[in-house]
């Protein structure tokens, strides 16, 4: 297994995973339908959006608020045995500080596609991303947020050295959820 950088050469592997996720009828982790549409319209722009180490572009969040994108990069977990993208992971930060704006709940966000869950892939994916962050981004630690109910993600974080920092409330799309903030030190 390896983390690969999104490119024209591997975009179709990612798009195939998004199509499969939509066919399963589950709520997709990302905006799969929108990403598939964007790939039809402008593949190059879509690919470039996955590596933006400067940040600064504006976007609308899930509540319709205009936000400024942080510097970020995305990697896809490629599993050579079945030649598919099994998950995605993103690192985001602000240059010169460990702080994040209130609308960004953590430095790292990740997912494993539903048909690949339960095989330890998220733990491997996070470990590989932490190696990259440690060598390429000047931070003493990263923060990762999980819903209180998401025991699987909490295991992934603790297996990678994460320490529980606090419990807090998150209000998104009008719904309040309880969450944990975890910290992984380098």
PyMOL commands that set and color helices and strands:
alter all, ss='L'
color gray80, all
select helices_A, chain A and resi 11-23+32-41+43-48+114-116+121-136+151-159
alter helices_A, ss='H'
color red, helices_A
select strands_A, chain A and resi 2-5+51-52+58-60+66-68+71-79+84-93+108-112+141-147+163-172+175-185
alter strands_A, ss='S'
color yellow, strands_A
deselect
rebuild
show_as cartoon
